[in-house]
């Protein structure tokens, strides 16, 4: 079994943060991370995806891509989704898409409009969806439920909601990806979510370059650090790390239809 980083912005790490892709992928390998999901949120990121592909291949890391329009970008989006369609055969999901009512980078109306457009694209392409949802879960639930083609292949990434909302997600057959925040001292709600998560409905992610887990908090995050989240889950619950690797792998397969 191997450890998976279910959500990382590798292209941002490489192009914006000037991180060496070979070192990033070697660090993953050395930390026992064998697979990573890279987010492509613009045509520029899509055009640069080969930078990550080559480095991960050389290090023996299985790299997967997810592409879509982020809700923060909804109000400035030019309506062009052709770059997503062009790489449809290379992506395992449409995302991260959804709504964010914590920040005001885009209006709620624009976010709803683009979210619906991306859900329609996911149904058209037969892809699962990766959801960005912050202080908007109820609205997201209502909208997704209108699209019969989505089914239970839904992953709420970087989950920071309540246990009650998590229960609704799990009961619907959807899944949650927990970030390094679960290791923070004030994250009691997320620790409860981790304890209550059904087998095969919780994954782990770094959301690199953001939200580095303890003991790296305050540093730039990277996919190798997902290993610390797996170790923390084991310490918190008393289950062996190998059990969490299996649970996360089953979640990955459940959402994306890919066996790790």
C-alpha positions as CSV (number, residue, x, y, z in Angstrom):
1,X,0.0,0.0,0.0
2,X,1.1,3.6,-0.6
3,X,0.2,7.0,0.6
4,X,-1.7,9.4,-1.6
5,X,-1.8,13.2,-1.7
6,X,-5.3,13.7,-3.0
7,X,-4.9,17.4,-3.7
8,X,-1.8,19.5,-4.5
9,X,-1.0,22.5,-6.6
10,X,2.2,21.2,-8.1
11,X,2.3,23.6,-11.0
12,X,2.0,26.5,-8.6
13,X,4.8,25.1,-6.5
14,X,7.0,24.8,-9.6
15,X,6.2,28.0,-11.5
16,X,5.2,30.4,-8.7
17,X,7.2,29.1,-5.8
18,X,10.2,28.2,-7.9
19,X,10.5,24.7,-6.4
20,X,12.5,22.1,-8.3
21,X,10.1,19.4,-9.6
22,X,12.7,16.7,-9.3
23,X,13.2,17.5,-5.6
24,X,9.5,17.7,-4.9
25,X,8.9,14.2,-6.4
26,X,12.0,12.7,-4.8
27,X,10.8,13.9,-1.4
28,X,7.4,12.3,-2.1
29,X,9.1,9.0,-2.8
30,X,11.3,9.2,0.2
31,X,8.3,9.9,2.4
32,X,6.4,6.9,1.2
33,X,4.0,8.9,-1.0
34,X,3.4,7.0,-4.2
35,X,0.6,9.0,-5.8
36,X,-0.4,12.6,-6.1
37,X,-3.4,14.5,-7.6
38,X,-2.3,17.8,-9.3
39,X,-4.9,20.6,-9.8
40,X,-5.0,22.5,-13.1
41,X,-7.0,25.7,-12.7
42,X,-6.1,27.7,-15.8
43,X,-4.9,27.1,-19.4
44,X,-1.4,28.3,-18.3
45,X,-1.3,25.6,-15.6
46,X,-2.5,23.0,-18.1
47,X,0.2,24.0,-20.6
48,X,2.8,23.6,-17.9
49,X,1.6,20.2,-16.6
50,X,4.4,18.3,-18.3
51,X,6.8,19.8,-15.9
52,X,5.2,17.8,-13.1
53,X,4.6,14.7,-15.3
54,X,8.2,14.2,-16.2
55,X,9.6,14.6,-12.7
56,X,7.0,12.3,-11.1
57,X,7.5,9.7,-13.7
58,X,11.3,9.7,-13.1
59,X,10.7,9.3,-9.3
60,X,8.2,6.5,-9.7
61,X,5.2,8.7,-8.5
62,X,1.8,8.1,-10.1
63,X,0.6,11.6,-11.0
64,X,-3.0,12.4,-11.8
65,X,-4.6,15.7,-13.0
66,X,-7.9,17.4,-12.2
67,X,-9.0,20.5,-14.1
68,X,-11.7,23.1,-13.7
69,X,-12.6,26.7,-12.8
70,X,-12.1,27.7,-9.2
71,X,-14.9,29.7,-7.6
72,X,-12.5,32.5,-6.7
73,X,-12.1,33.0,-10.5
74,X,-15.8,32.9,-11.4
75,X,-16.3,36.7,-11.9
76,X,-13.3,37.1,-14.1
77,X,-13.7,33.9,-16.2
78,X,-14.0,34.5,-19.9
79,X,-16.3,31.6,-20.5
80,X,-13.6,29.4,-22.2
81,X,-13.5,25.8,-21.1
82,X,-11.9,24.5,-24.2
83,X,-8.6,23.9,-22.4
84,X,-10.4,21.6,-20.0
85,X,-12.1,19.7,-22.9
86,X,-8.7,19.5,-24.7
87,X,-7.2,17.4,-21.8
88,X,-10.4,15.5,-20.9
89,X,-8.6,12.2,-21.6
90,X,-5.8,13.1,-19.1
91,X,-7.9,14.2,-16.1
92,X,-9.6,12.0,-13.6
93,X,-12.1,14.6,-12.4
94,X,-13.5,18.2,-12.9
95,X,-12.4,20.5,-10.1
96,X,-11.8,22.2,-7.9
97,X,-15.2,23.7,-8.4
98,X,-18.0,24.9,-6.1
99,X,-18.6,28.0,-3.9
100,X,-16.7,30.0,-1.3
101,X,-18.8,32.5,0.7
102,X,-16.0,33.1,3.2
103,X,-14.1,35.3,0.7
104,X,-15.5,37.7,-1.8
105,X,-13.2,37.2,-4.8
106,X,-16.3,36.5,-6.9
107,X,-20.0,37.3,-6.5
108,X,-22.3,34.5,-5.3
109,X,-24.3,34.7,-8.5
110,X,-21.2,34.3,-10.7
111,X,-20.0,31.4,-8.5
112,X,-23.4,29.6,-9.0
113,X,-23.3,30.2,-12.7
114,X,-19.8,28.8,-13.2
115,X,-20.4,25.9,-10.7
116,X,-23.4,24.8,-12.8
117,X,-21.3,25.1,-16.0
118,X,-18.6,22.9,-14.5
119,X,-21.1,20.3,-13.2
120,X,-22.7,20.2,-16.7
121,X,-19.2,19.6,-18.1
122,X,-18.5,16.8,-15.6
123,X,-21.7,15.1,-16.6
124,X,-20.9,15.5,-20.3
125,X,-17.4,14.1,-19.8
126,X,-18.5,11.4,-17.4
127,X,-16.1,12.7,-14.7
128,X,-16.4,12.9,-10.9
129,X,-16.1,16.3,-9.2
130,X,-13.8,17.8,-6.6
131,X,-15.6,20.4,-4.6
132,X,-14.3,23.6,-3.1
133,X,-16.9,24.5,-0.5
134,X,-16.4,27.1,2.3
135,X,-19.4,28.3,4.2
136,X,-21.6,27.3,1.3
137,X,-22.2,23.6,1.8
138,X,-26.0,23.8,1.9
139,X,-26.2,25.7,-1.4
140,X,-23.7,23.2,-2.9
141,X,-25.8,20.2,-1.7
142,X,-28.9,21.7,-3.4
143,X,-27.1,22.4,-6.7
144,X,-25.4,19.0,-7.0
145,X,-28.6,17.2,-6.3
146,X,-30.0,18.6,-9.5
147,X,-27.5,16.7,-11.6
148,X,-28.4,13.0,-11.7
149,X,-25.2,12.2,-13.7
150,X,-22.9,13.1,-10.8
151,X,-24.0,10.3,-8.5
152,X,-21.8,9.5,-5.5
153,X,-18.4,10.4,-7.2
154,X,-18.0,13.6,-5.2
155,X,-15.1,14.6,-3.1
156,X,-15.2,17.7,-0.8
157,X,-11.6,18.7,-0.7
158,X,-9.8,20.5,2.2
159,X,-12.8,19.9,4.3
160,X,-13.2,22.4,7.2
161,X,-16.9,22.1,8.0
162,X,-18.7,20.7,11.0
163,X,-19.2,17.1,11.9
164,X,-22.9,17.5,11.3
165,X,-22.3,18.6,7.7
166,X,-19.8,15.8,7.3
167,X,-22.4,13.3,8.3
168,X,-24.7,14.6,5.6
169,X,-21.9,14.2,3.1
170,X,-21.1,10.7,4.2
171,X,-24.8,9.7,4.3
172,X,-25.2,11.0,0.7
173,X,-22.4,8.6,-0.3
174,X,-20.0,11.4,-1.0
175,X,-16.4,11.6,0.4
176,X,-14.2,14.1,2.2
177,X,-10.5,14.9,1.9
178,X,-8.9,16.2,5.1
179,X,-5.9,18.6,5.0
180,X,-3.1,19.3,7.4
181,X,-5.5,21.5,9.4
182,X,-6.6,18.3,11.2
183,X,-3.2,18.4,13.0
184,X,-3.7,21.9,14.3
185,X,-4.4,22.3,18.0
186,X,-7.8,24.0,17.5
187,X,-9.1,21.5,15.0
188,X,-11.3,19.4,17.3
189,X,-14.2,19.3,14.8
190,X,-12.0,17.9,12.1
191,X,-10.6,15.3,14.5
192,X,-14.2,14.2,15.1
193,X,-14.8,14.0,11.4
194,X,-11.8,11.8,11.1
195,X,-13.0,9.5,13.8
196,X,-16.5,9.2,12.4
197,X,-15.6,8.8,8.7
198,X,-16.8,5.5,7.2
199,X,-14.1,3.3,5.7
200,X,-13.5,4.4,2.1
201,X,-15.0,7.9,2.4
202,X,-12.0,9.9,3.7
203,X,-8.8,10.8,1.9
204,X,-5.9,13.0,2.9
205,X,-4.3,15.9,1.1
206,X,-1.8,18.7,1.5
207,X,-3.4,21.4,-0.7
208,X,0.2,22.4,-1.3
209,X,1.7,25.0,-1.1
210,X,-0.8,25.9,1.6
211,X,-1.7,24.6,5.1
212,X,1.4,22.6,6.0
213,X,0.6,20.1,8.8
214,X,2.3,20.0,12.2
215,X,5.4,19.7,12.5
216,X,5.9,21.9,9.3
217,X,3.3,24.5,10.2
218,X,4.3,27.9,9.0
219,X,6.5,26.5,6.2
220,X,5.6,26.2,2.5
221,X,3.7,22.9,2.1
222,X,4.6,20.1,-0.3
223,X,3.1,16.7,-1.2
224,X,5.7,14.8,0.8
225,X,4.1,16.2,4.0
226,X,0.9,14.3,3.5
227,X,2.8,11.4,5.2
228,X,2.6,13.4,8.4
229,X,-1.2,13.5,8.1
230,X,-1.3,9.8,7.7
231,X,0.9,9.4,10.8
232,X,-1.2,11.8,12.8
233,X,-4.4,9.9,11.9
234,X,-2.8,6.7,13.2
235,X,-1.7,8.4,16.5
236,X,-5.2,9.9,16.9
237,X,-7.2,6.8,16.3
238,X,-4.9,4.0,17.3
239,X,-5.3,2.4,13.9
240,X,-2.0,1.4,12.2
241,X,-0.9,3.7,9.5
242,X,-1.3,0.9,7.0
243,X,-5.0,0.8,7.8
244,X,-5.3,4.5,6.9
245,X,-3.4,3.9,3.7
246,X,-5.9,1.3,2.8
247,X,-8.9,3.5,3.8
248,X,-7.6,6.4,1.8
249,X,-6.9,4.2,-1.2
250,X,-10.4,2.9,-1.1
251,X,-11.7,6.4,-1.0
252,X,-9.6,7.3,-3.9
253,X,-10.9,4.4,-5.9
254,X,-14.5,5.1,-4.9
255,X,-14.3,8.7,-6.1
256,X,-12.0,8.5,-9.1
257,X,-12.5,4.9,-10.2
258,X,-8.7,4.4,-10.1
259,X,-7.0,1.7,-8.1
260,X,-3.8,2.6,-6.3
